[in-house]
Amino acid sequence: MTNNRKLNVTGGWNFRELGGYSTVDGHTVKWHKLLRTDGLARLTPDDQTLLQDYGVVADVDFRSNAERQQAPDKVPAGVKYHFLPVFPEGDETDASATQEELEQRFNSNDQAGYQHMLDVYRKMVTLPSAQAAYHDFFATLLTNEQTEKSVLFHCTAGKDRTGMGAFLTLNALNVDPQTIQQDYLLTNANVMPLVDKQSEQARQSGHSEAFVTNIRALSTVNPDYLAAATKVINTQYGGVQDYLHDVLDLSHTDLTNLRKLYLD
């Protein structure tokens, strides 16, 4: 079977494999074990079959309850669903903000979207709900003991909460930092056609350029966003390995087992 980074799913645009990445100590992340995706609400029956055939056994949903109700996952048959909201109810990324709220905030200050995203990334590291979600996510990863079986994890767009999940997982597996950043930024190639369309629609309906700039900041990923989270991890928690150990409560044995399960 050929290994592709991007999955050929018609009801989603950011379905990606984390297999094939090299670690700093000469290992490689196994294929068919870790999938990062956007929401599963638009999956076609063929997409569901594709994920079943691919070996998906767990669906980890980082969204809020409101997002989940609005667009429930079409969970493929035989896949165990795990609801692990990163943000407490009423404190999400702008997936649930109304158009009016967005208009007020984003029509005038063209830095508002960017600043908001920096804040979101700091919260994903510091909020108790986020720490609990990522702790439980690792617990789920540690139960995936069969070969060629995948844990799929996602939020709405598959870029921020999912991006942080991938960042933490790849760090736990000792993938080199440059590769982790490159994986994080791959979202932009996948979502850009959509973002360009959104931008054009906003212009057509008479929005300011500030508004368009902000929509783009909210809809894409930026090295600065990840850097904001990393800075908090380094300054408040002593670095990512200490964060995994002290905050997410991963023992030395957990990390060893994780590497056995997910690395060649």
Rosetta blueprint (number, residue, H / E / L):
1 M L
2 T L
3 N L
4 N L
5 R L
6 K E
7 L L
8 N L
9 V L
10 T L
11 G L
12 G L
13 W L
14 N L
15 F L
16 R E
17 E E
18 L L
19 G L
20 G L
21 Y L
22 S E
23 T E
24 V L
25 D L
26 G L
27 H L
28 T E
29 V E
30 K L
31 W L
32 H L
33 K L
34 L E
35 L E
36 R E
37 T E
38 D L
39 G L
40 L L
41 A L
42 R L
43 L L
44 T L
45 P H
46 D H
47 D H
48 Q H
49 T H
50 L H
51 L H
52 Q H
53 D H
54 Y H
55 G L
56 V E
57 V E
58 A E
59 D E
60 V E
61 D E
62 F L
63 R L
64 S L
65 N H
66 A H
67 E H
68 R H
69 Q H
70 Q H
71 A L
72 P L
73 D L
74 K L
75 V L
76 P L
77 A L
78 G L
79 V L
80 K E
81 Y E
82 H E
83 F E
84 L L
85 P L
86 V L
87 F L
88 P L
89 E L
90 G L
91 D L
92 E L
93 T L
94 D H
95 A H
96 S H
97 A L
98 T L
99 Q H
100 E H
101 E H
102 L H
103 E H
104 Q H
105 R H
106 F H
107 N L
108 S L
109 N L
110 D L
111 Q L
112 A H
113 G H
114 Y H
115 Q H
116 H H
117 M H
118 L H
119 D H
120 V H
121 Y H
122 R H
123 K H
124 M H
125 V H
126 T H
127 L L
128 P H
129 S H
130 A H
131 Q H
132 A H
133 A H
134 Y H
135 H H
136 D H
137 F H
138 F H
139 A H
140 T H
141 L H
142 L H
143 T L
144 N L
145 E L
146 Q L
147 T L
148 E L
149 K L
150 S E
151 V E
152 L E
153 F E
154 H E
155 C L
156 T L
157 A L
158 G L
159 K L
160 D L
161 R H
162 T H
163 G H
164 M H
165 G H
166 A H
167 F H
168 L H
169 T H
170 L H
171 N H
172 A H
173 L L
174 N L
175 V E
176 D L
177 P H
178 Q H
179 T H
180 I H
181 Q H
182 Q H
183 D H
184 Y H
185 L H
186 L H
187 T H
188 N H
189 A H
190 N H
191 V H
192 M H
193 P H
194 L H
195 V H
196 D H
197 K H
198 Q H
199 S H
200 E H
201 Q H
202 A H
203 R H
204 Q H
205 S L
206 G L
207 H L
208 S L
209 E H
210 A H
211 F H
212 V H
213 T H
214 N H
215 I H
216 R H
217 A H
218 L H
219 S H
220 T L
221 V L
222 N L
223 P H
224 D H
225 Y H
226 L H
227 A H
228 A H
229 A H
230 T H
231 K H
232 V H
233 I H
234 N H
235 T H
236 Q H
237 Y H
238 G L
239 G L
240 V H
241 Q H
242 D H
243 Y H
244 L H
245 H H
246 D H
247 V H
248 L L
249 D L
250 L L
251 S L
252 H H
253 T H
254 D H
255 L H
256 T H
257 N H
258 L H
259 R H
260 K H
261 L H
262 Y H
263 L E
264 D L
